[in-house]
Amino acid sequence: MSVRCMLMRGGTSKGAYFVASDLPADPAERDDLLLRIMGTPDPRQLDGLGGAQPVTSKVAIVSPAEGDRDVDYLFLQVGIEDATVSDRQTCGNLLAGVGQFAVERGLVPARGDRTSVRVRMVNTDSIAVATFATPGGRVDYQGTTAISGVPGTAAPVELEFTGTEGSVCGSLLPTGNVVDEIGGIPVTCVDNGMPVVVARAADFGITGYEAADELTGLADRIQELRLEAGKLMGLGDVSGASVPKTTLVAAPRDGGAICTRTFIPLRPHPSIGVLGAVSVVTALMLDGAAGHELFAAPPPGSPVGVEHPSGTLEVGVELAPGPRVVRSTVLRTARKLFDGTVFPRP
């Protein structure tokens, strides 16, 4: 058996992209096939496409859409050691390659030198518009835009999000509070496209600037925090889920607005997810939020620099009273790595 597949880097993630019609329609059959394609379960994913870490064990499934959108995008997080396939979150990094993939597969026509594709993120039923270069009617991945955590440069991809407020939990502040206390630690639970629990790094006895191998001892404490937060956020038992993510914040030290360390769900993230960063910034903009006093807000209208272990991610969040999210923006890059046929493990 073989399946048509494109491997792409989207932002600081890497994943396998498929047209929905190339995969089984039954979700159970589809997920079994994807596990075999990615090489799961195996901590090295040696017999598949996965890269043995959460940011490289991802799948994007794209299909034509109707109405006010061009395509539908379903994101699936494939486990590594465990044979799991989760649709409980979306991925803003792989989103950065969805529009180009849609043009490459003929699902959407190129529209001049720059093409905008309106994408429904199926996991959260929210809309994103991806704009990217298509000179001469062909996707151009080459460019001079650099993003932290990715070597070299590529063509920019502009992402604009609307309708992400409460897209997973039902409200921007799922607990109804700007700040809650879990196990004696003040936290802010937020959902602006990604359920995130924000807490101060100092409350965990760390600076927030440690290397990943210095943070492994935090796993049990992070799990205790997110299990309780999951209940408060209306997500139920999240012991087997990848959300909510946990982000520990500290004062910026490289010219950004905040320093972050994110766990997915228990492993230290090598950078930070797109919608995770958007949600963290949204939380820190609120008076009284956990870590708000550490937030070095830029002038109104300027992008917010979110420092992470690989550099800085600039995002924009526009809030209205309520609080209510008007729009969120971020700049990413993407690149096609190969296009062809994958042969899943029998």
Salt bridges, closest charged atoms under 4 A:
ASP31 OD1 - ARG30 NE 2.93
ASP32 OD2 - ARG36 NE 3.18
ASP68 OD2 - ARG118 NH2 3.92
ASP70 OD1 - ARG111 NH2 3.14
ASP72 OD1 - ARG69 NE 2.59
ASP72 OD1 - ARG120 NE 3.23
GLU81 OE2 - ARG267 NH2 2.84
GLU104 OE2 - LYS336 NZ 3.17
ASP125 OD1 - ARG120 NH1 3.14
GLU158 OE2 - ARG114 NH2 3.57
GLU160 OE2 - ARG327 NE 3.26
ASP203 OD2 - ARG200 NH1 3.51
ASP287 OD1 - HIS292 NE2 3.12
GLU293 OE2 - ARG200 NE 2.69
ASP339 OD1 - ARG105 NH2 2.91
